[in-house]
Amino acid sequence: MPALRPAPHRRKVKSKLSQGVKISRLGVRHQVTTLGEGARPPVRTGILHERVMRAKLGVSAERWDEKRQEYNQDLHQSTRRALEQVSQDIGRSNHDETMMDGWEDVVENIDGIGCPDNNREISHEGGEYLATCEYDRHIRMRKQKDGRTWAEVIHRRDQAWQAQMPALADAYLLWKHGGTRIETSGGKFILSVMGIGACMEREFSHISGVSHISVTLIHYGIISCNPVDPSMAFEVATLEVFRRLRLRSPHVSIQAWVRVLCDVCKINYRRYLREQFTRAFDTYLDLLRHVDAKVKAIMSHDTPNWRMKHMCPSCCHKLNGETELQPSMLLALDGNNSLKRLARSGRQDINKPFLSDYYLTVDQVDQFKDEVRKRPKAKGPTLWQEAEQVDTTYGDTTCTDRWKAANADAVKATYKEFDESGIFLSACRHGFIILIADMVRSGELAKYPLAHLNKIIEVYDSNLAIGYDIACSFATTVKNSSLGAHAQEKQLRFVVPAFHGYAHNRRCQLQWHPLYLHGFGIEDLEVCERIFKGSNALASAIRHTSRFHRHQAIDMYFRQHDEDKYELLSTFLYNNYAQALGLIHDMPVAIAALTGYQSVADTHYQKWLDQERTYLASKEIEPDSDIARGQYVTVLTKMQLAKHMFDATCQFTPPTSRVRAIRQQAWEAYEFLQKEVMSIEETLDIAERWTPGCHEWEVAMSYNKIREYQLAVDKLEGLVVQRLFELTKANLSGTGYKLRVHISKSLQTRCKAIQSALKRYNQAAAKLVPPRPRLEWQEVVEYGTLAEFDLLRSAAREDIRKLPWADTVNRQVTIYSLRLERAKEEIARLNVEVARLNTWIHDSETEYEMQIHNLQAHKPLLCEELKEQLQTWRRLNDYHRHKLKALFALPGYTGSSEIGTQLGTTRITIKLPSSSQATHHGVAKAREDDEDEDEDDEDNEEMSRLEDYISSLSMNDLIT
């Protein structure tokens, strides 16, 4: 017998000869048996050398080749070529030759093993050769040496998927819409398939004309985990169920879902199953995006910025002959730091991009990184200034110091632990997402809203209004940036959202709050806060993902969010119309009750507002020199007290140890204060030291009394506002038990703190000349809003509470009058938005019907996909028609119920037979929604009630 060269072992390929199963390098299982009549020989797989296999099975070379050729004829062409390539690689004589894909066979040099002609004795019993081969198989293990990185492996796999994606999309449409019967080529293969019902090995037949196994599997409703050589696959139905579950419950992780599948299939969970499912799910989502791209191309919806121009029917679908709105659109901006991603998470696909028409790129954002000049950090209080006396300003208002977003970019926190520290988004007043940008290793920098504005100004028409928490300071930032001229040309307006506006000072509210501005209706522009309430549930699922998977999850969530907002759009319009009609009915009655049944025209509320604006504008910010003079007198008084204490202790003879300690402390304090006095005198250029009774001393003491009074008002206001937000937080559904307990304990302490602050206020008010009236609890109840604290603060120098605009009743009448005016503006805006939605329903269905009519002949699969989408649109639009019909029937509705024509177009109608089932389902759903209030409606009502509560807050509510 000739000497046989031992073959290296391939660790990647598993051998199950004892069970009669051989796994090829492609992961396809083949049956092997002894070569009797009709048996098939095993294909060369690299596990053992061919001649070793023949010797082990006792088959001649001629018989082996004959059976192998018969077996290969039944294989698919692509599989046969792959096996031939494997056979050529394994049959090479030089075992040190480099194998394909960077693998190398390293064989240990063990003399005599596997070679029967090395003078080894063979007994009469026999079996030594086979035993030697078995021993050889175990010790000559192949040492795998792979020079590729994991990132390169992922990149190559993605490239393979992208090359197959057009064929996968066509096969998916053929499978989904029940196309023509597929023809098989006769070859079969076995693959492990996991679904909701079971995990089992299934047999599949190769399809004629298909060159990839993954495309073949799509025809069976199966998606493989790898584009080449798949070892496992998942049912499309299973992937779709998880996708729908993830859309409705974003915090559900892949690991939790795979564990559920394992429980249902009654198998043990393994980590590799999660990895395999992730690959299949990514492929499925990419497949859906390719199909969607095909549909958009057919519908001509793939033009640049198409989604932004058509995101919201009531905002973007303008009509011929409609009333021009002022402002034309109401938008909102805000940042959120919940959707963070830890650094060094998912580094393997860091260079894998995710393309989305929602996202602004990093380059689009970073072009504004140097727009805002770095402002130095605010210096801390000097030794003669207490921390609470430091008052800095930014722009035209002082309220921006209360917001982190208004801080200088240089002092905002940098999150080193996170690559992405949150998102910054923009949305219309109906809740549709406009744009999203990642906040990268930073807080809410000015470059993020500037990047949004740049794109918004580019796409939309002029006369936009944008709500932002710090609009009062951000307007100055925009004016000084490169967007200033363009923003002024487009007549861009800014406003502070209603809920955040009540935390700004009174002067800022009169200039930036939507209640005091024309054209904003009853809109609060707090839409971003409502969006973040839902998107926060996504945070736990993306905290440790890669950048690609984070973007993919965020894109999935907000696309579903926009679909939900479209479903609720008619409900939004109906509720706002009913609320506006209610205000128009109730406000005149409330005004008449407060004014002794005077009419609204007799209240002069606009005149009172102008007087208040004029008064607040006349009160300039106090200069630092006045603060320093007041502190100079305070330090002089403390220095004299320290000198008096030192002199008093010197009179004790003999001094005790305690007296000596007090004397030492008094002297050290005297020396320290004396240095401070000399420093202030040098700063203020004081040549002669002030003494009690001099004019400068009296002026400074009077200022200190006023300052003490104002600080007492600030303290009282801060405690009231803090308690208000604690009450709000305690009632939030997402607040944990421990946090609620902590807040409850804080509230008990806060009531005592408010009483102490009120006592301090009364003491400071008594020191003024003339003394201000004491503030009792019963008197505070008459104060209608938190803005009354600004009046108390202004009354430090003069008593303004007797002026008409400062009268409590007149101020409440002003609020009611403004709400009445805003309600009328809301009716005018809703009349336009309702007509736009009514026309959009008709135009969108007509567009689909036209495309279906054109595609029926030459693209039947895309035609079926469009029919499915049209059925979904009709289901939603049937509910809109039902809700709009109820809106048209409202007493007081003044808009039109006719279908208009889109701006610049003419009406075309092609009516195809509609599905009666879809119509019935839409009407049934409309009835269900009428019976049960939607969750978003409850959120909107809760926000409105909270806003009303803050705007009409009384001190009586704070102490009960």
GUGU-98386 format. One record per residue (C-alpha): residue in one letter; x, y, z. Coordinates in steps of 0.05 Angstrom, whole numbers, plus 5000, padded with zeros to 4 digits. Layout:
REM GUGU-98386
aXYZ/...
//
This chain:
REM GUGU-98386
m500050005000/p503050684981/a504551185034/l498951675047/r500152405065/p496052595126/a491253155112/p490553755158/h484253805198/r479354375186/r476454605252/k470855005220/v467454375192/k464153895239/s464253145226/k458752685247/l460752045212/s457751615267/q450951905251/g451651845176/v451852605166/k457253025133/i457253785135/s460554115076/r464154775077/l457855115053/g454154895115/v449754425073/r448553735103/h449353115059/q447652395076/v453451895073/t453051145080/t457250545060/l457850504986/g453149944970/e448249914913/g445350604899/a449450934954/r452751614944/p460051744962/p461652325008/v463952964976/r470953194992/t470053665050/g476953755080/i475653345143/l479852745120/h483952625058/e480252275001/r484751675002/v483851595077/m476351595067/r476851075012/a481150635055/k476450705114/l470350525072/g473849995031/v472150294963/s476450284900/a478350934867/e474350774804/r468050624843/w469151264885/d469751714824/e463751394790/k459051504849/r461752204861/q460252424790/e453152154795/y452052524860/n454953184833/q450053184776/d444253264825/l447453874859/h445954594840/q450854914793/s453355434844/t454154894898/r457954434849/r462854984831/a464055144904/l465354414921/e470154344863/q474054944887/v474354644957/s476753974929/q482254314891/d484654694952/i484654074996/g488153634944/r494354064939/s500753694957/n504154264993/h500854305060/d504354965077/e500955315018/t496455895040/m489055725036/m483456175013/d480756755056/g487256815095/w486956115128/e493355705133/d494354965146/v499754855197/v501654115205/e506053875262/n511853445241/i510652775275/d514652235240/g511551585223/i504351755238/g499651535183/c505151215141/p504750445141/d511450355105/n515750625161/n517649925185/r511649885230/e509249185244/i502049015228/s499048425265/h494847865235/e488748155270/g489548815232/g486549495248/e493149845263/y492650285201/l485650545216/a487650665289/t493651055264/c489251475219/e484451625276/y490251825321/d492952245264/r486252605257/h486352825330/i493553055338/r494353395271/m489453955288/r489354545241/k491655175276/q487355745249/k490856385233/d486456945208/g489557625194/r482957985183/t479758425236/w472558335257/a470858995225/e473558745158/v469358115165/i463058535176/h464858985118/r465658405070/r459158095093/d455558755083/q458458815013/a455958124996/w449058305021/q448858944981/a450758574918/q444858104928/m439858614953/p436458774885/a435258034874/l432957954946/a427958524938/d424958214875/a424557534908/y421257834970/l415858174929/l414657524891/w413957134956/k409757674992/h404657784937/g403957064914/g407157114845/t408156574794/r409955864815/i417455774826/e421155244787/t426354814822/s432654524791/g432453864829/g438153984877/k436454004951/f439654235015/i438054225089/l438354835135/s436454995207/v430555475209/m427855825271/g420856105276/i415556265328/g412855565326/a419055125322/c426455075308/m427954505260/e431954285200/r428254395135/e429654145066/f429654655008/s430154564933/h434655004891/i430855474845/s432455514771/g436056144751/v437856344823/s445256374837/h445056524912/i442356084968/s439856705006/v435556904946/t432956194943/l430956215016/i427056865006/h422556504957/y420756045016/g419556635064/i426256515099/i431957005111/s438856715123/c443956995172/n449557035122/p449657205048/v454356625032/d454755935064/p448856025112/s448455565172/m441855825200/a435856235179/f429456545207/e422456595182/v420257265154/a413957235196/t418157175259/l422357785239/e416158185222/v412958035289/f419058275325/r419358895282/r412159065299/l413458925372/r419559375372/l415659935340/r410259905394/s414959755452/p421860045437/h425159795500/v424359065480/s431358795464/i433458275414/q436157835470/a429457835505/w425857655440/v430757085424/r429656805494/v422256815481/l423256425416/c427555925453/d422255835506/v416855725453/c421255245414/k423354885478/i430754955467/n436255255509/y438355965497/r445356065468/r448956725455/y450256555383/l442756545370/r442357275389/e447957445341/q444757035285/f437957365296/t441258055296/r444357925228/a437857665199/f433858245228/d438758755199/t438158425132/y430558425136/l430359175153/d435159325097/l430758915051/l424659315071/r428459965059/h430159734988/v422959554974/d420860235001/a425960564956/k422960214896/v416060464914/k418661174925/a422061164858/i415660954824/m411661484861/s417062024849/h417862104924/d425362024922/t427062744903/p431463144951/n427763385014/w421263054991/r419662805061/m420763485093/k416363825041/h410663315052/m411563095125/c405063405152/p398763485110/s396164065152/c402664445149/c405364295079/h399464135033/k397764855015/l391664994972/n389765484918/g385866074945/e386865925019/t387666465072/e394966635085/l397066435154/q401366885199/p406066535217/s405766045159/m408265455201/l409165345276/l415364925291/a419264735354/l426464555371/d429364215432/g434763735455/n434263105497/n439862735532/s436462055542/l438561705478/k445861645497/r450761115471/l456660895512/a463460995482/r467060365457/s460360015446/g459759655380/r466459875352/q466559335298/d461759695250/i463860405269/n464960575196/k458360275172/p453860855155/f446260885163/l442961335113/s436461665135/d432662275110/y431262455182/y438562555202/l443063145194/t450162925180/v455963105225/d458763565171/q452163935166/v452464065241/d459864215249/q459764775198/f456665195254/k461364975309/d465265635306/e459166095296/v458666275370/r464766615399/k467066285463/r464866675524/p469266625586/k466766255646/a462866685694/k467366895750/g465366695819/p463367215872/t468967615901/l470567605974/w465868185987/q460167885946/e455567335970/a453966805919/e446566965918/q447967695900/v451467535835/d446867715777/t449367595706/t445667735641/y445767485570/g442767845512/d436768265530/t434167845588/t436567535652/c432066925652/t436766525608/d441266395668/r436065895691/w437065435632/k442964975617/a441965065543/a443265815550/n450065715582/a456365885544/d458665305499/a465365305535/v462365125602/k457464595580/a458963895603/t462763435557/y460662715564/k466962305557/e463261655574/f458661725514/d459961795440/e452962055428/s450162435488/g443162535461/i439162795402/f436763485380/l430463485338/s425463945306/a418063815295/c411764175272/r406164345320/h402363705300/g408263265323/f411263065256/i418863015258/i422763485213/l430063335228/i434462985279/a441663115297/d446262725344/m449263115402/v456362835399/r460362855465/s457263505486/g451263845516/e446164265477/l451064695438/a448865265393/k451164895330/y445364395335/p439464895330/l443365305279/a444264685235/h436764555240/l435065275222/n439765255162/k436064655133/i429164915152/i430365595120/e432965235057/v426764795048/y420865185074/d417665845056/s418466495094/n414766745156/l416166145201/a415466145277/i419965695319/g419165525392/y425465415433/d426565395509/i431665965506/a428866335445/c429966995482/s437566905478/f437866455417/a434867005374/t441067415388/t445466815370/v441966735303/k442467475289/n450067475300/s451266825261/s452166705187/l444666555183/g442667245209/a441467575141/h437866975113/a433566895175/q431667625171/e429967565098/k425466965112/q422167345169/l423866815220/r420566905288/f422266585355/v417966435415/v418866105483/p414165505492/a408565635540/f410565155596/h417865375597/g415766095587/y412766145657/a419766025686/h422466635649/n421967325681/r416167785668/r419568225618/c421567615577/q414567335579/l411567975551/q416367935492/w416967185478/h411166805509/p406066555456/l400266815498/y402567535487/l404267455413/h399467505353/g398266905308/f399966325353/g392966125373/i392465655433/e398765275412/d403765185469/l409464925424/e411464405477/v411063865424/c418263655433/e417063485506/r411363035487/i415662695434/f421262575484/k416362275533/g415461695484/s422561655456/n425561585526/a423160865525/l428260725471/a434160925514/s435360265549/a435459875483/i440760305449/r445460485506/h450459925489/t449159845414/s453660045356/r452760715321/f449360375262/h444360005305/r442960625346/h441261035284/q437160455257/a433060395321/i431961145325/d429861175252/m425060595262/y421960925323/f420761615292/r417961335227/q412860965267/h411861595308/d410061985245/e405261445223/d401861475291/k401562235287/y398162195219/e393061715247/l391462215303/l391762855260/s384262925252/t383362805327/f388363365341/l384563845296/y377863655326/n380163735398/n383464405385/y377264655349/a372864445407/q377564755457/a377865415419/l370265445414/g369865315489/l374665895504/i370666365458/h364466175497/d367366205568/m372266785568/p367267355558/v363167085616/a369367055661/i371467765640/a364468035654/a364467705723/l371168035741/t369668735713/g362468815735/y359668585668/q363769045625/s365068845553/v371768605528/a372869255489/d372469655553/t378069285589/h383869655555/y388269045564/q392869225507/k394069905538/w395669585605/l400669105572/d404069685537/q404670065603/e407669455637/r412669355581/t414670085584/y415670055659/l419869415658/a424069685601/s425570305641/k428569905698/e435669785676/i440269265706/e443769535768/p451269685755/d456569285792/s459069925825/d452569995864/i453169275889/a460469415908/r458570045947/g453269675985/q458069116001/y463269636022/v458769886077/t457269166098/v464668996103/l466069636142/t460569456192/k463368756201/m470469036210/q468069516263/l464468946298/a470868526297/k474969116326/h469769216381/m469968476399/f477668496401/d477669106446/a472468786493/t476668156502/c482768566519/q479268826582/f479168126613/t484868046663/p487367536670/p484567246605/t482166536604/s483766046548/r476866156517/v477666916519/r484566856487/a481466426431/i475966926418/r480967496418/q485267136367/q479266996321/a476967716327/w483867986308/e484567516249/a477667716224/y479368456233/e485768386192/f482167996137/l476468496133/q481269086133/k484768806072/e477968726038/v476069446054/m482669706025/s481469285962/i474469565952/e476870275965/e482070185911/t476969905863/l471870465876/d477270995882/i475071205952/a480071705980/e476971796049/r473871216087/w466471266098/t463671336168/p456571236195/g452371856182/c455872106119/h451872176055/e455171596019/w454071146078/e446671296081/v445771196007/a449270526010/m445270296071/s438870476034/y441170065975/n442769476020/k435769486048/i432769475978/r437568925958/e435768516019/y428368606001/q429568375930/l433467765952/a427867585999/v422967605941/d427767185898/k428266675954/l420766635962/e419666575887/g424866025881/l421765605936/v414865675906/v417165475836/q421364905864/r415464635902/l411064695841/f415764265798/e416463755854/l408963695856/t408963595781/k414563075783/a411162695839/n405062585795/l408862345733/s407461625715/g414861485701/t417261695770/g419861125812/y417460955882/k423961175916/l424061835880/r416761965898/v418361825971/h424262305968/i419962845935/s414562755987/k419462866043/s422263476007/l415263766000/q414163726075/t420564116086/r418964606030/c412664866065/k416765046126/a421965366081/i416665786047/q414166036114/s421266226135/a422366576068/l415866966078/k418067166148/r424667416119/y420967806066/n416568156117/q422768346158/a426168636096/a419769006075/a419369336143/k426369646136/l424670016071/v422970756073/p417170806071/p415970096096/r412369626049/p406069276074/r406868606106/l405268006062/e400467526096/w398066856071/q391067116060/e393667696019/v398167255977/v392066835957/e389667445917/y395967415874/g393867055810/t400466855778/l407766755792/a409067395753/e406767775816/f413667645845/d416468095791/l411768635815/l413968545887/r421168595864/s419769235825/a416069535884/a422569575923/r423870285899/e416670515887/d409870235903/i406770045836/r401169615860/k396270185855/l397470285781/p391970005735/w396469505699/a398969235766/d392069135795/t390668395808/v383668405776/n386068785715/r391768295705/q387067695707/v382368055659/t388368155613/i389867405614/y382667235598/s382467745541/l388867475511/r386166755514/l379966985478/e384067315424/r388566705416/a382466255411/k379766655352/e386566605318/e386465855330/i379765795295/a382466165234/r388665715231/l384665075240/n379865265183/v385965255137/e389064625166/v382564235163/a381664405090/r388864185075/l387763515109/n381163405073/t384563545006/w390663115024/i386162515036/h383362574966/d389962734932/s394062184965/e389061644947/t388461914876/e395961894867/y396261164888/e390460984843/m393961304783/q400460934795/i396860274805/h393160384740/n399760514704/l403559924734/q398459374727/a401159134660/h408759164664/k410359154740/p405158724774/l409158604838/l410159344852/c402959444834/e400958954889/e405559304938/l402159974922/k395359654931/e397359415000/q399760115019/l393460424990/q389259965033/t392960215094/w391960945072/r384560815062/r383860505131/l386861125163/n383261605117/d376561295132/y377661475204/h379662185184/r373362265143/h369262035202/k372662525249/l372363105199/k364962975190/a364163055265/l368363695263/f364063985208/a357963865251/l360764255311/p356464865329/g360765465311/y364865135255/t366365675204/g370965315155/s369464955089/s367864225081/e369464215006/i375663874976/g380464394949/t386264354900/q393564344918/l397464974904/g399764984832/t395764364810/t389064164781/r384563614807/i384962934774/t380562364796/i381461624778/k377161194824/l378960464831/p374459974867/s376060034941/s376259464989/s369859405028/q373559045082/a378359635091/t372560125092/h368859725144/h375159665186/g376360415182/v369260585204/a369660075260/k376260355283/a373261055282/r367660835327/e372560505375/d376761135379/d370461545393/e368861095451/d375861075482/e380161695488/d386961625456/e393061635501/d396062225464/d389662625475/e390362495549/d397562735547/n395463375511/e389863505560/e394563375619/m399563875591/s394064395580/r391564305650/l398564365678/e399765005637/d393265305662/y395165105732/i401865455728/s399166085695/s393766155748/l397665905808/s395766195876/m399566135940/n393565815972/d394865205927/l401965165951/i400665116025/t394664646026/
//
